[in-house]
């Protein structure tokens, strides 16, 4: 080892983890066991990420032999060099101002904005006993889950670690599975009404120049009347 050791900042690691975990908890509010399992997976990813980002650089330790061989002049334990994509691609300059970091910031910020906007639409729809079809829900059926995946992907782009790289596909699978379960619950309650919505709107990835349009025959029906048949609808992406 050569150079300074710029880790061990546990206060920053704990505070950073709490910020994102509390954010996720406030907008998902898990109720069922499956929801808490998914929330726990997200929380574990965040804790593992910030532990390596500010606490103990486990990935750097494990790859130190290979990195030292290929990059002999690199200070492995300088915090700046924890941005492994920057190192592997041979990019020079401050990593925080690189294209890679810009992409990661856009993914994280965009994902968080999507989560907030989707939560507002979903909350209003549930208050009226309706399926959420406005805003982000007019483009994808599960914008909150898509937002969380974008946040996780953004962190992988910014600060990849062996543990979070392994956890990412598992979390994506959990979200996809949770989405299918919730869709079936709503379909059991609403039948063809939800099928009509689902046939026009993709699950996670929006289609170009396409969004959901409410059937003309229902546009003039008062929301209070619609709500009578939808009052039991509680499964549409209510939690992480």
C-alpha positions as CSV (number, residue, x, y, z in Angstrom):
1,X,0.0,0.0,0.0
2,X,1.2,3.5,-0.8
3,X,-0.3,6.9,-0.3
4,X,-2.9,8.0,2.1
5,X,-5.8,5.9,3.4
6,X,-9.0,8.0,2.8
7,X,-11.7,5.8,4.3
8,X,-13.0,5.2,7.8
9,X,-15.6,8.0,7.6
10,X,-18.3,6.1,9.4
11,X,-20.4,9.1,10.4
12,X,-20.8,10.0,6.7
13,X,-21.5,6.4,5.8
14,X,-24.3,6.1,8.4
15,X,-25.9,9.4,7.6
16,X,-25.8,8.8,3.8
17,X,-27.4,5.4,4.3
18,X,-30.1,6.8,6.6
19,X,-31.0,9.5,4.1
20,X,-31.8,7.1,1.3
21,X,-33.3,4.4,3.5
22,X,-35.7,7.0,5.1
23,X,-36.5,8.3,1.7
24,X,-37.4,4.9,0.4
25,X,-39.5,4.1,3.6
26,X,-41.4,7.4,3.3
27,X,-42.5,6.7,-0.2
28,X,-43.2,3.0,-0.1
29,X,-44.6,2.3,3.4
30,X,-44.3,-1.5,3.2
31,X,-47.1,-3.5,4.8
32,X,-46.9,-7.1,3.8
33,X,-44.0,-9.5,4.3
34,X,-43.0,-9.4,0.6
35,X,-42.9,-5.6,0.8
36,X,-40.6,-5.6,3.8
37,X,-38.4,-8.1,2.1
38,X,-38.0,-5.9,-1.0
39,X,-37.4,-2.9,1.3
40,X,-34.8,-4.8,3.2
41,X,-33.0,-5.7,0.0
42,X,-32.9,-2.1,-1.1
43,X,-31.7,-1.1,2.4
44,X,-28.9,-3.7,2.3
45,X,-27.8,-2.4,-1.1
46,X,-27.5,1.1,0.3
47,X,-25.7,0.1,3.4
48,X,-23.2,-2.0,1.4
49,X,-22.7,0.8,-1.0
50,X,-21.9,3.6,1.5
51,X,-19.9,1.2,3.7
52,X,-17.5,0.7,0.8
53,X,-17.7,4.3,-0.3
54,X,-16.7,5.8,3.0
55,X,-16.0,3.0,5.5
56,X,-14.0,0.0,4.3
57,X,-13.1,-0.4,0.6
58,X,-13.7,-4.1,0.5
59,X,-13.7,-4.3,-3.3
60,X,-10.4,-2.4,-3.5
61,X,-8.9,-4.8,-1.0
62,X,-10.0,-7.8,-3.0
63,X,-8.9,-6.4,-6.3
64,X,-5.7,-4.7,-4.9
65,X,-3.3,-7.3,-6.4
66,X,-4.8,-7.1,-9.9
67,X,-5.1,-3.3,-9.7
68,X,-1.5,-2.9,-8.5
69,X,-0.2,-5.0,-11.3
70,X,-2.1,-3.0,-14.0
71,X,-1.9,0.4,-12.4
72,X,1.3,0.4,-10.4
73,X,1.4,4.2,-9.8
74,X,-2.2,4.3,-8.5
75,X,-2.9,5.1,-4.9
76,X,-5.5,2.4,-4.4
77,X,-6.8,3.8,-1.1
78,X,-7.3,7.4,-2.1
79,X,-11.0,8.0,-2.1
80,X,-10.9,9.6,-5.6
81,X,-9.8,6.3,-7.0
82,X,-12.7,4.4,-5.6
83,X,-14.5,5.5,-8.8
84,X,-13.4,2.3,-10.5
85,X,-15.0,3.0,-13.9
86,X,-12.9,6.1,-14.1
87,X,-9.8,4.1,-13.4
88,X,-10.6,1.1,-15.7
89,X,-11.5,3.3,-18.6
90,X,-8.3,5.4,-18.1
91,X,-10.1,8.7,-17.7
92,X,-8.2,11.6,-16.3
93,X,-9.3,14.5,-14.2
94,X,-11.6,14.8,-11.2
95,X,-14.0,11.9,-11.3
96,X,-16.9,14.0,-9.9
97,X,-16.9,16.0,-13.1
98,X,-16.6,13.2,-15.6
99,X,-19.2,12.0,-18.0
100,X,-19.6,8.8,-16.0
101,X,-20.4,10.7,-12.8
102,X,-22.8,13.0,-14.7
103,X,-24.7,10.0,-16.0
104,X,-24.9,8.5,-12.5
105,X,-26.2,11.8,-11.0
106,X,-28.9,12.0,-13.7
107,X,-30.0,8.4,-13.0
108,X,-30.1,8.9,-9.2
109,X,-31.8,12.3,-9.4
110,X,-34.2,11.3,-12.1
111,X,-35.1,8.1,-10.3
112,X,-35.9,10.0,-7.1
113,X,-38.0,12.6,-9.0
114,X,-39.9,9.8,-10.7
115,X,-40.6,8.1,-7.3
116,X,-42.0,11.4,-5.8
117,X,-44.1,12.2,-8.8
118,X,-45.5,8.6,-9.0
119,X,-46.3,8.6,-5.3
120,X,-48.4,11.8,-5.6
121,X,-50.4,10.3,-8.5
122,X,-50.9,7.0,-6.7
123,X,-52.0,8.7,-3.5
124,X,-54.6,10.7,-5.3
125,X,-55.9,7.7,-7.2
126,X,-56.2,5.6,-4.0
127,X,-58.0,8.4,-2.3
128,X,-60.6,8.3,-5.1
129,X,-60.6,4.5,-5.3
130,X,-59.2,4.5,-8.8
131,X,-56.4,3.0,-10.8
132,X,-53.5,5.4,-11.1
133,X,-53.3,6.2,-14.8
134,X,-52.1,9.8,-14.9
135,X,-48.6,11.3,-14.9
136,X,-45.8,8.6,-14.8
137,X,-48.5,5.9,-14.7
138,X,-49.7,6.9,-18.2
139,X,-46.3,5.7,-19.5
140,X,-45.4,2.7,-17.3
141,X,-47.4,0.6,-14.9
142,X,-44.8,0.7,-12.1
143,X,-42.9,4.0,-12.2
144,X,-41.9,3.8,-8.6
145,X,-40.1,0.5,-9.1
146,X,-38.6,1.9,-12.3
147,X,-37.4,4.9,-10.2
148,X,-35.8,2.7,-7.6
149,X,-34.0,0.6,-10.3
150,X,-32.7,3.9,-11.8
151,X,-31.4,5.0,-8.4
152,X,-29.6,1.7,-7.9
153,X,-28.2,1.7,-11.4
154,X,-27.0,5.2,-10.9
155,X,-25.0,4.2,-7.8
156,X,-23.5,1.3,-9.7
157,X,-22.3,3.7,-12.4
158,X,-20.9,6.1,-9.8
159,X,-19.3,3.6,-7.4
160,X,-19.3,0.0,-8.4
161,X,-18.5,-2.7,-5.8
162,X,-18.5,-6.5,-6.0
163,X,-21.3,-6.8,-3.5
164,X,-23.6,-4.3,-5.0
165,X,-23.0,-5.6,-8.5
166,X,-24.1,-9.0,-7.2
167,X,-27.1,-7.6,-5.4
168,X,-28.4,-5.5,-8.3
169,X,-29.9,-8.3,-10.5
170,X,-31.4,-9.9,-7.5
171,X,-33.2,-6.6,-6.6
172,X,-34.4,-6.1,-10.1
173,X,-35.8,-9.6,-10.1
174,X,-37.6,-8.9,-6.7
175,X,-39.2,-5.7,-8.1
176,X,-40.3,-7.6,-11.3
177,X,-41.8,-10.4,-9.2
178,X,-43.5,-7.9,-6.8
179,X,-45.0,-6.0,-9.8
180,X,-46.5,-9.2,-11.3
181,X,-48.0,-10.2,-7.9
182,X,-49.6,-6.8,-7.4
183,X,-50.9,-6.7,-11.0
184,X,-52.6,-10.0,-10.5
185,X,-54.2,-8.7,-7.3
186,X,-55.6,-5.6,-9.0
187,X,-56.7,-7.7,-12.0
188,X,-58.7,-10.0,-9.7
189,X,-60.5,-7.0,-8.4
190,X,-61.0,-4.9,-11.5
191,X,-60.9,-7.5,-14.3
192,X,-61.2,-6.1,-17.8
193,X,-60.8,-2.5,-16.6
194,X,-57.3,-3.1,-15.5
195,X,-56.6,-5.3,-18.5
196,X,-57.5,-2.4,-20.8
197,X,-55.0,-0.2,-19.0
198,X,-52.3,-2.8,-18.9
199,X,-52.7,-3.6,-22.6
200,X,-51.7,0.0,-23.4
201,X,-49.0,0.7,-20.9
202,X,-45.8,-1.3,-20.5
203,X,-44.6,-2.6,-17.1
204,X,-41.3,-0.7,-16.7
205,X,-39.9,0.7,-20.0
206,X,-42.0,3.3,-21.8
207,X,-42.7,3.1,-25.5
208,X,-41.8,6.1,-27.7
209,X,-44.7,8.5,-28.3
210,X,-47.2,6.3,-26.5
211,X,-49.1,7.0,-23.3
212,X,-52.4,5.7,-21.8
213,X,-55.6,7.4,-22.8
214,X,-58.7,6.8,-20.8
215,X,-61.6,5.2,-22.9
216,X,-63.9,7.9,-24.1
217,X,-66.9,6.2,-22.5
218,X,-65.5,6.7,-19.0
219,X,-64.2,10.3,-19.3
220,X,-67.5,11.8,-18.1
221,X,-68.2,9.4,-15.3
222,X,-67.9,11.1,-11.9
223,X,-65.0,9.9,-9.9
224,X,-67.3,9.1,-7.0
225,X,-69.2,6.7,-9.2
226,X,-66.1,5.1,-10.5
227,X,-64.8,4.7,-7.0
228,X,-67.7,2.5,-6.0
229,X,-66.3,-0.3,-8.1
230,X,-62.7,0.5,-7.3
231,X,-62.9,1.0,-3.5
232,X,-61.1,-2.2,-2.8
233,X,-58.2,-1.5,-5.2
234,X,-55.1,-1.4,-2.9
235,X,-52.5,-3.4,-4.6
236,X,-51.2,-1.1,-7.4
237,X,-47.6,-0.5,-6.4
238,X,-48.4,0.5,-2.9
239,X,-45.0,-0.4,-1.5
240,X,-41.4,-1.1,-2.5
